[in-house]
Amino acid sequence: MSAPQLITGIAGQDGAYLAAQLLARGDTVVGTRRPGADAASLWRLRELGIAEHARLRIVELDAAQLDECRALLAALRPAAVFHLAAQSRVAASLRDPYGSARANALSTLQLLEALRRDSPASRFVFASSAELFGNAPAPQNERTPFAPANPYALSKHFAHGMTQAYRSAHGLHAGCAILFNHESPLRDPDFVTRKIAAAAARCALGAEESLALGNLQAQRDFGYAPEYVEALVAMAAQPRADDYVLASGVATSIRDFATLAFAAAGSLLIWQGTGVDEHAIDAHGRVRIVVDPALFRPLDAAVLVGDARKARAQLGFAARTDVAALAKLLVEAELLNAARFAQRGGVL
């Protein structure tokens, strides 16, 4: 039997899509989740129809504990470790920087050390983040200097550097995927793209409400998560490990993403006002989006847009779903969720 693929954070968006892709090609997959997590945490695996797959096994792991990492890697000797488990919210890192450091920085170090000691032939792919660039001039690529500006970015910076250090000092096949924003219907509901898509869907279904957003001018590079996960698999298959920016190369403001999402739901947004007084109304004059200063992030990067030419050339990576198609896909998924909820007797 071939060695399994190990995915930390399999219950997350990227972990679920990655598991589905690996299972589809015939691999055995072992996924980790946090100790004590309940069955509801695996909803994404159920959504993709793989929760009960015969070649999928879920185990608990506190990746910040070296002994636990060593025991798991010694038992599995996986072909590859895709380290996706993380505390992934900037706002949460500002409230609990220690928690982010433990989840993102320490866990990565412990996994790398466990690999060095117990499974050095395993290939390691670390999910890094475009937040490392901070306000560095766009577009950002693998040679752009990092300027992390929040606890989340700093924790990822440590983990990124450790991955590079274990590659150079110990010869591990270890690479960093510098992931720009990649979205899907499996995103947590409190991420801005899903918040916008869900609000657009509710308005299309007759809800009388407005959505509060923060910095409408912030520009991000939005892609479709399953396409980015394909690149992680390609990274593990490279003869030599390296680091890659994964991005669409197109910057879209939060304002423009909202406009696209509401258009996909059949509503034309008309923007009025400036600054914190800016808001959007629909064709009937109903206020659909307002600005809430409390939602602005301290030290928020103004423009994050990636240059993925290296990944295209070496991995065959392509961000095929443009931002308009992505917004439409998310809104359609929210409308489907609403229909399912109604069928179960729910009330919008």
GIFENWO-V875941 format. One record per pair of residues at least 4 apart in sequence whose ideal C-beta (glycine too) atoms are under 7 Angstrom apart, sorted by sequence separation. I is the first residue (numbers start at 1). J is the second residue. D is the distance in whole Angstrom. If there is no record, write none. Layout:
{{I/J/D} {I/J/D}}
This chain:
{{11/15/6} {12/16/7} {13/17/7} {14/18/6} {15/19/6} {16/20/7} {17/21/6} {18/22/6} {19/23/6} {20/24/6} {21/25/7} {23/27/6} {33/37/5} {37/41/4} {42/46/6} {43/47/6} {44/48/6} {65/69/7} {66/70/6} {67/71/6} {68/72/6} {69/73/6} {70/74/6} {71/75/6} {72/76/6} {89/93/7} {90/94/7} {91/95/7} {92/96/6} {93/97/6} {96/100/6} {97/101/6} {98/102/6} {99/103/6} {100/104/6} {101/105/5} {102/106/5} {103/107/6} {104/108/7} {105/109/7} {106/110/6} {107/111/6} {108/112/6} {109/113/6} {110/114/6} {111/115/6} {112/116/6} {113/117/6} {114/118/6} {115/119/5} {116/120/6} {128/132/7} {136/140/6} {140/144/4} {149/153/6} {151/155/6} {152/156/7} {153/157/6} {154/158/7} {155/159/7} {156/160/6} {157/161/6} {158/162/6} {159/163/6} {160/164/7} {161/165/6} {162/166/6} {163/167/7} {164/168/6} {165/169/5} {166/170/5} {183/187/6} {187/191/5} {191/195/7} {192/196/6} {193/197/6} {194/198/6} {195/199/6} {196/200/6} {197/201/6} {198/202/6} {199/203/6} {200/204/6} {201/205/6} {203/207/6} {223/227/6} {225/229/6} {226/230/7} {230/234/7} {231/235/6} {232/236/7} {233/237/7} {238/242/7} {252/256/5} {254/258/6} {255/259/7} {256/260/6} {257/261/6} {258/262/6} {259/263/6} {260/264/6} {261/265/7} {263/267/7} {273/277/4} {274/278/6} {281/285/5} {282/286/5} {296/300/7} {308/312/6} {309/313/6} {310/314/6} {311/315/5} {321/325/5} {322/326/7} {323/327/6} {324/328/7} {325/329/6} {326/330/6} {327/331/6} {328/332/6} {329/333/7} {330/334/7} {331/335/6} {332/336/6} {333/337/6} {334/338/6} {335/339/7} {336/340/6} {337/341/6} {338/342/6} {339/343/6} {340/344/7} {342/346/6} {10/15/4} {22/27/4} {45/50/5} {46/51/4} {87/92/6} {101/106/7} {115/120/6} {148/153/3} {167/172/5} {189/194/5} {190/195/7} {202/207/4} {223/228/6} {252/257/5} {262/267/4} {263/268/6} {273/278/4} {281/286/6} {312/317/5} {321/326/5} {341/346/4} {9/15/5} {10/16/7} {23/29/6} {45/51/4} {50/56/6} {62/68/6} {63/69/6} {87/93/7} {148/154/5} {166/172/5} {187/193/6} {189/195/7} {273/279/6} {281/287/5} {282/288/5} {311/317/4} {312/318/6} {22/29/5} {61/68/6} {93/100/4} {115/122/6} {133/140/4} {167/174/4} {187/194/5} {202/209/7} {262/269/5} {271/278/7} {272/279/6} {281/288/6} {7/15/5} {33/41/6} {92/100/7} {136/144/5} {166/174/5} {279/287/6} {280/288/5} {10/19/6} {42/51/6} {115/124/6} {136/145/6} {148/157/5} {189/198/7} {235/244/6} {271/280/5} {272/281/7} {280/289/4} {308/317/6} {19/29/5} {130/140/7} {183/193/4} {259/269/5} {270/280/6} {279/289/6} {338/348/6} {7/18/6} {61/72/6} {133/144/6} {136/147/5} {146/157/6} {163/174/5} {258/269/7} {269/280/4} {270/281/5} {279/290/5} {7/19/6} {19/31/6} {87/99/6} {112/124/7} {135/147/6} {164/176/7} {199/211/4} {279/291/7} {59/72/7} {87/100/5} {133/146/6} {134/147/4} {163/176/5} {231/244/7} {269/282/7} {278/291/5} {132/146/4} {133/147/6} {134/148/6} {135/149/7} {268/282/7} {134/149/4} {196/211/7} {231/246/5} {267/282/5} {268/283/5} {276/291/5} {15/31/6} {87/103/4} {132/148/5} {160/176/5} {195/211/7} {255/271/7} {5/22/5} {86/103/6} {87/104/6} {131/148/7} {276/293/5} {86/104/5} {108/126/6} {228/246/5} {131/150/7} {134/153/7} {269/288/6} {269/289/7} {10/31/3} {131/152/6} {132/153/6} {5/27/5} {7/29/6} {10/32/6} {11/33/5} {63/85/6} {85/107/7} {131/153/4} {258/280/7} {9/32/7} {10/33/6} {4/28/4} {5/29/5} {6/30/5} {7/31/5} {8/32/5} {129/153/7} {132/156/6} {223/247/7} {4/29/6} {31/56/7} {33/58/6} {35/60/5} {83/108/6} {131/156/6} {132/157/5} {223/248/4} {4/30/5} {11/37/7} {19/45/7} {29/55/6} {221/247/5} {222/248/7} {262/288/7} {23/50/6} {28/55/5} {29/56/5} {30/57/5} {31/58/5} {32/59/6} {33/60/6} {35/62/5} {129/156/5} {221/248/5} {16/44/4} {20/48/5} {32/60/7} {83/111/6} {128/156/6} {132/160/6} {221/249/7} {16/45/5} {30/59/6} {32/61/4} {193/222/7} {221/250/6} {11/41/5} {20/50/5} {23/53/6} {81/111/7} {221/251/6} {222/252/6} {11/42/6} {13/44/7} {19/50/6} {220/251/7} {258/289/6} {16/48/6} {23/55/6} {128/160/5} {219/251/4} {220/252/6} {11/44/6} {23/56/6} {126/159/6} {219/252/6} {81/115/7} {126/160/7} {219/253/5} {218/253/7} {222/257/7} {217/253/6} {218/254/5} {19/56/6} {126/163/5} {216/253/7} {64/102/5} {216/254/5} {217/255/7} {124/163/7} {181/220/5} {183/222/6} {215/254/7} {216/255/4} {181/221/6} {184/224/6} {69/110/5} {73/114/5} {78/119/7} {81/122/6} {83/124/7} {86/127/7} {90/131/7} {180/221/4} {181/222/5} {182/223/5} {183/224/7} {184/225/4} {213/254/6} {64/106/5} {69/111/5} {73/115/6} {77/119/5} {80/122/6} {83/125/7} {181/223/7} {182/224/7} {183/225/6} {184/226/7} {64/107/5} {79/122/7} {80/123/4} {81/124/5} {82/125/5} {83/126/5} {84/127/5} {180/223/7} {182/225/4} {63/107/4} {66/110/5} {70/114/4} {74/118/4} {78/122/5} {79/123/7} {83/127/6} {65/110/7} {69/114/4} {73/118/5} {74/119/7} {77/122/7} {80/125/7} {30/76/6} {64/110/6} {73/119/4} {132/178/7} {182/228/4} {63/110/6} {66/113/6} {70/117/6} {10/58/7} {63/111/6} {66/114/6} {70/118/5} {124/172/6} {126/174/7} {128/176/4} {130/178/6} {124/173/7} {128/177/6} {129/178/7} {130/179/7} {179/228/6} {105/155/4} {112/162/6} {116/166/6} {123/173/4} {124/174/4} {125/175/6} {126/176/5} {127/177/6} {128/178/5} {129/179/6} {130/180/4} {100/151/5} {104/155/4} {108/159/4} {112/163/7} {126/177/7} {128/179/7} {100/152/5} {104/156/6} {120/172/6} {125/177/6} {127/179/6} {251/303/6} {8/61/7} {32/85/7} {105/158/4} {109/162/5} {97/151/4} {101/155/5} {105/159/5} {108/162/6} {112/166/4} {116/170/5} {177/231/7} {251/305/4} {8/63/6} {100/155/5} {104/159/6} {108/163/7} {177/232/6} {250/305/7} {94/150/6} {116/172/7} {249/305/7} {93/150/6} {94/151/6} {115/172/6} {249/306/6} {93/151/4} {177/235/6} {247/305/7} {249/307/6} {93/152/4} {247/306/2} {249/308/6} {90/150/5} {112/172/7} {175/235/5} {196/257/6} {200/261/4} {204/265/4} {245/306/5} {247/308/5} {90/152/5} {93/155/7} {112/174/7} {192/254/6} {196/258/5} {200/262/5} {203/265/7} {204/266/6} {216/278/6} {245/307/6} {246/308/6} {89/152/7} {204/267/7} {245/308/5} {260/323/6} {264/327/5} {18/82/6} {193/257/7} {197/261/5} {200/264/7} {201/265/6} {203/267/6} {260/324/5} {264/328/4} {178/243/6} {196/261/5} {200/265/4} {245/310/7} {246/311/6} {175/241/4} {178/244/7} {180/246/6} {244/310/6} {245/311/6} {257/323/7} {261/327/4} {265/331/5} {174/241/5} {175/242/5} {176/243/4} {177/244/6} {178/245/5} {179/246/5} {180/247/4} {200/267/7} {244/311/4} {260/327/4} {264/331/4} {173/241/4} {175/243/6} {178/246/7} {15/84/5} {177/246/6} {261/330/7} {6/76/6} {14/84/5} {257/327/6} {261/331/6} {244/315/6} {246/317/6} {248/319/4} {252/323/5} {4/76/6} {6/78/4} {12/84/6} {247/319/7} {5/78/6} {250/323/6} {3/77/6} {4/78/5} {5/79/6} {167/241/6} {3/78/6} {4/79/7} {5/80/5} {6/81/5} {7/82/5} {8/83/5} {9/84/4} {216/291/6} {3/79/4} {6/82/7} {8/84/6} {9/85/3} {213/289/6} {2/79/7} {7/84/6} {8/85/4} {9/86/6} {210/287/5} {211/288/7} {210/288/6} {211/289/5} {212/290/5} {213/291/6} {214/292/7} {210/289/6} {213/292/7} {210/290/5} {212/292/4} {231/311/6} {235/315/7} {214/295/3} {215/296/5} {234/315/4} {213/295/6} {214/296/5} {218/300/6} {234/316/6} {212/295/6} {214/297/7} {219/302/7} {221/304/6} {234/317/7} {218/302/7} {219/303/5} {220/304/6} {221/305/4} {231/315/5} {203/288/6} {215/300/6} {221/306/5} {219/305/7} {231/317/4} {227/319/6} {227/320/6} {227/321/7} {223/319/4} {224/321/4} {223/321/7} {142/243/6} {222/323/5} {142/244/7} {224/326/6} {142/245/6} {141/245/5} {222/326/6} {140/245/7} {125/232/5} {125/235/5} {139/249/7} {125/236/5} {14/127/7} {123/236/5} {138/251/7} {180/304/6} {180/306/4} {197/327/7} {201/331/6} {200/331/5} {204/335/7} {197/330/4} {201/334/4} {205/338/6} {197/331/5} {201/335/5} {194/330/7} {198/334/5} {193/330/6} {197/334/5} {201/338/6} {47/186/7} {207/348/6} {44/186/5} {183/326/6} {205/348/6} {185/330/6} {202/348/7} {183/330/7} {185/333/3} {150/299/6} {82/232/6} {149/299/4} {149/301/7} {80/236/4} {140/304/7} {138/303/5} {135/301/5} {138/304/7} {139/305/5} {140/306/6} {141/307/4} {134/301/6} {135/302/6} {138/305/5} {139/306/6} {140/307/7} {139/307/4} {142/310/6} {16/186/6} {13/184/6} {133/304/6} {13/186/4} {13/187/6} {130/304/5} {130/306/6} {94/298/7} {91/297/7} {90/297/6} {17/225/6} {21/229/6} {17/226/5} {21/230/7} {14/225/6} {18/229/5} {13/225/6} {17/229/5} {21/233/6} {18/232/6} {14/229/6}}
